[in-house]
């Protein structure tokens, strides 16, 4: 009998050690279906199906201050052009959407590489509308929701923060004419997403929209219009209201809202209105200096941190963000940043380090945008090669860049 008790205690200890890396889900959300389990060697598979065996501490929602949250999020990475691939074409499978732009399906090994390198946040861009039904309910197909949850769990079960968003949703065109219809769809989608993930802890963050803007308009990247900025503000409010109405952990879940095109210039940040309530973050995307970091046609391929002409745009941006948000107690996540490959690794490393250091000084977490493209195709002059991870091999193409970003945040 004594041996049986000792064995039981050892098994309990092993179970607790196996699940505390993440923040698992509430009991009713654990799906024992083996087809939803990616790999028999995946540590997440060790989570038992019996709700009675799940330690209460594992699914506790920790109530952190914004400063504590930012400190823990550290350096992050986007698994771009994957679940958001193909702009959400209808009639495809989740696997086809993930592979639509040439990237492989997400695997636990990719996430292991992030953890082993020291990344602490994973952003999961998702295009939903190809799997959404018609009005008025806009039901999201279960098979796609299951796959999204599986990828989210890869990060959560390994202790990462995970940002789940809405990406390439072209129906989010910010005009007064489109406001009500898009609001209904936005609310319906986030109600379903929020309900599916309601029991997840603070490490799962929702991001309501990705770069909502007047796509194709002359002012698409120049601040939009006053009307467009107002519509985006109201959609941010609708997103927050929809998630908070679900209760559970969604009462206090961290939510990310954004400006027109997620930009940091005037008048986007001036006209931005933060929704009411707590646990809100502003999502900003900025690739700087633009000619080096984002423009494949530009000849700029060097970065000198002692050269004011190279650093000016980065410094100016963070000064604006500090004045408008940080100094006012509003926290920011740099949801996308990076520097394209121009066969200039040394400059990319230097620019990444300088950018991240400026962000970290203000308590801003930086997430590298990785679209899976290692090198620019010479026949495609506009192609943006942001890839730093060889996802098929689960190895870094450019470990120097990954390490520079991680080292800044410690």
Secondary structure, DSSP 4 states (H G I P E B T S, - for coil): -HHHHHHHHHHHHHHHHHHTTS----GGG----GGG---TT-GGGGS-S-GGGS-GGGG------HHHHHHHH-EEEEE-SSTTGGG--TT--HHHHHHTTSPPPP-HHHHHHHHHHT--EEEE----GGGB--TTT-PBPHHHHHHHHHHHHHHHTTT-EEEEE--S-TT----HHHHHHHHHHHHHHHHHHHHHTTT--TTEEEE--SS---TTSTTTTTT--HHHHHHHHHHHHHHHHHHHTT-GGGGT--EEEE-GGG--STTHHHH--PPSSSSEEEEEE--SSHHHHT-TT-------TT-HHHHHHHHHHHHHHHHHTGGGT-EEEEEEE----SS-HHHHHHHHHHHHHHHHTTT-EEEEEE-S--S--TT-TT------EETTTTEES-HHHHHHHHHHH-
